[in-house]
């Protein structure tokens, strides 16, 4: 497996590119995964009778939940950015690509590093959010559970990228500039 680099080796050439936002087939699959995961987690809450009520007023709960979701979306992308910086030693860019936030960089990552960057937020924040669900007072459960749903369902694009990269040769280098993910392989 080749290491991460800031300069594409001469023998490497573009194998494929993917734009998760403009490729309609991929975008549709990601949306289906997002909705499916959200439905399963809402169903789980109803079946297991999770404490979805709160001592707070409805408006306080709504505001608290919306603020928590926005905060989560920012820290999710910052987690991508932190791991991207750790592996590439290049400054990542955080950008708005409505309806998403995105992170990109100029470095070329090997498949293992790319997988870590792609999945780090869902794993790190999944562990933190599940811990919060188990330890916080019940009046916060609904808001934290909504953020937990956002974590697992909203990471559908990350799952797609991880799945796609897991299938390519370990000799590949991947660059994700926040708009397009490009896979490079040694020229034959």
C-alpha positions as CSV (number, residue, x, y, z in Angstrom):
1,X,0.0,0.0,0.0
2,X,1.4,3.4,-1.0
3,X,1.5,6.1,1.6
4,X,-0.3,9.5,1.6
5,X,1.3,12.2,-0.4
6,X,0.8,15.9,-1.4
7,X,2.2,15.3,-4.9
8,X,0.7,12.8,-7.3
9,X,3.4,10.3,-8.4
10,X,4.3,10.6,-12.1
11,X,3.2,7.0,-12.9
12,X,-0.4,7.6,-11.6
13,X,-3.3,8.5,-13.8
14,X,-7.0,9.2,-13.3
15,X,-9.0,6.0,-13.1
16,X,-12.4,7.5,-12.3
17,X,-14.2,10.5,-10.8
18,X,-17.3,10.7,-8.7
19,X,-19.4,13.7,-7.9
20,X,-21.9,12.6,-5.2
21,X,-24.1,15.7,-5.8
22,X,-24.4,15.7,-9.6
23,X,-24.4,12.0,-10.4
24,X,-28.2,11.4,-10.2
25,X,-28.0,7.7,-9.7
26,X,-25.5,7.9,-6.8
27,X,-27.4,10.9,-5.3
28,X,-30.7,8.9,-5.5
29,X,-29.1,5.9,-3.8
30,X,-27.7,8.1,-1.1
31,X,-31.1,9.7,-0.5
32,X,-32.7,6.2,-0.3
33,X,-30.1,5.1,2.2
34,X,-30.6,8.2,4.3
35,X,-34.4,7.9,4.4
36,X,-34.2,4.1,5.1
37,X,-31.8,4.5,8.0
38,X,-33.9,7.3,9.4
39,X,-37.1,5.3,9.2
40,X,-35.4,2.3,10.9
41,X,-34.2,4.4,13.7
42,X,-37.5,6.2,14.2
43,X,-39.2,2.8,14.1
44,X,-36.7,1.5,16.7
45,X,-37.6,4.4,19.0
46,X,-41.3,3.6,18.7
47,X,-41.0,-0.1,19.1
48,X,-38.6,0.1,22.1
49,X,-40.7,3.0,23.6
50,X,-37.8,5.4,23.9
51,X,-38.5,8.4,26.2
52,X,-39.4,10.9,23.4
53,X,-41.2,13.4,25.7
54,X,-39.6,16.1,27.6
55,X,-40.2,18.4,30.6
56,X,-39.3,21.3,28.3
57,X,-41.9,23.1,26.3
58,X,-42.4,22.1,22.7
59,X,-40.7,25.3,21.5
60,X,-37.7,24.9,23.7
61,X,-37.3,21.3,22.6
62,X,-37.6,22.3,18.9
63,X,-35.1,25.1,19.3
64,X,-32.7,22.9,21.3
65,X,-33.0,20.1,18.7
66,X,-32.4,22.4,15.7
67,X,-29.4,24.0,17.3
68,X,-28.0,20.6,18.3
69,X,-28.4,19.4,14.6
70,X,-26.6,22.4,13.2
71,X,-23.8,22.1,15.8
72,X,-23.6,18.4,14.9
73,X,-23.3,19.1,11.2
74,X,-20.4,21.5,11.8
75,X,-18.5,19.1,14.1
76,X,-19.2,16.2,11.7
77,X,-17.4,18.1,8.9
78,X,-14.7,19.4,11.2
79,X,-14.0,15.7,12.1
80,X,-13.5,14.9,8.5
81,X,-11.3,17.9,8.2
82,X,-9.2,17.0,11.2
83,X,-8.5,13.5,10.0
84,X,-7.9,14.8,6.5
85,X,-5.3,17.2,7.8
86,X,-3.8,14.4,10.0
87,X,-3.2,12.1,7.0
88,X,-2.5,14.6,4.2
89,X,-0.8,17.4,6.1
90,X,-2.6,19.9,3.9
91,X,-5.1,22.4,4.9
92,X,-8.6,21.1,4.3
93,X,-11.4,23.4,3.0
94,X,-14.9,23.3,4.5
95,X,-17.6,24.4,2.1
96,X,-21.3,24.6,1.6
97,X,-22.7,22.6,-1.2
98,X,-26.4,22.9,-0.6
99,X,-28.1,21.0,0.8
100,X,-24.8,19.6,2.2
101,X,-21.6,20.8,3.9
102,X,-18.5,19.3,2.4
103,X,-14.8,19.0,3.2
104,X,-12.0,18.7,0.6
105,X,-8.3,18.8,0.3
106,X,-5.4,18.7,-2.1
107,X,-3.7,15.7,-0.6
108,X,-3.8,12.2,-2.1
109,X,-4.8,9.5,0.4
110,X,-4.2,5.8,0.2
111,X,-7.4,3.7,0.5
112,X,-7.0,3.0,4.3
113,X,-6.5,6.6,5.2
114,X,-9.5,7.6,2.9
115,X,-11.7,5.1,4.7
116,X,-10.7,6.5,8.1
117,X,-11.4,10.1,6.9
118,X,-14.8,9.0,5.4
119,X,-16.0,7.0,8.4
120,X,-14.4,8.9,11.4
121,X,-17.4,11.2,12.0
122,X,-20.0,8.5,12.1
123,X,-17.9,6.3,14.4
124,X,-16.6,9.0,16.7
125,X,-19.9,10.9,17.0
126,X,-21.9,7.7,17.1
127,X,-20.0,6.5,20.2
128,X,-20.4,10.0,21.8
129,X,-24.1,10.3,21.0
130,X,-24.9,6.7,22.2
131,X,-23.1,7.4,25.4
132,X,-25.1,10.6,25.8
133,X,-28.3,8.8,25.2
134,X,-27.4,6.4,28.0
135,X,-26.3,9.0,30.5
136,X,-28.2,12.2,30.0
137,X,-31.5,12.9,31.8
138,X,-34.5,11.8,29.9
139,X,-35.7,15.3,29.0
140,X,-32.7,15.6,26.6
141,X,-33.2,12.1,25.0
142,X,-35.4,13.3,22.1
143,X,-33.0,16.0,21.0
144,X,-30.0,13.7,21.3
145,X,-31.8,10.9,19.5
146,X,-32.7,13.2,16.6
147,X,-29.0,14.1,16.3
148,X,-28.1,10.4,16.5
149,X,-30.5,9.8,13.6
150,X,-28.8,12.6,11.7
151,X,-25.4,11.1,12.5
152,X,-26.2,7.6,11.2
153,X,-28.6,8.6,8.3
154,X,-26.8,11.7,7.3
155,X,-23.6,9.8,6.8
156,X,-25.0,8.0,3.8
157,X,-22.7,9.7,1.4
158,X,-19.8,8.7,3.6
159,X,-20.9,5.1,3.5
160,X,-21.1,5.2,-0.2
161,X,-17.6,6.6,-0.6
162,X,-16.2,4.1,1.9
163,X,-17.9,1.2,0.0
164,X,-16.6,2.4,-3.3
165,X,-13.1,2.9,-2.1
166,X,-13.0,-0.5,-0.3
167,X,-13.5,-2.1,-3.7
168,X,-10.5,-0.5,-5.4
169,X,-6.9,-1.7,-5.4
170,X,-4.8,-0.8,-2.4
171,X,-2.3,0.9,-4.8
172,X,-4.9,3.6,-5.5
173,X,-4.5,7.2,-4.4
174,X,-7.7,9.2,-3.8
175,X,-8.2,12.9,-3.8
176,X,-11.5,14.5,-2.6
177,X,-11.6,18.2,-3.2
178,X,-15.0,18.5,-1.6
179,X,-16.7,18.6,-5.0
180,X,-15.3,15.6,-6.9
181,X,-13.6,12.4,-5.6
182,X,-10.9,11.3,-8.0
183,X,-9.3,7.9,-7.9
184,X,-5.8,7.5,-9.4
185,X,-4.1,4.2,-10.2
186,X,-0.6,3.4,-11.5
187,X,-0.6,3.6,-15.3
188,X,-0.3,0.2,-16.9
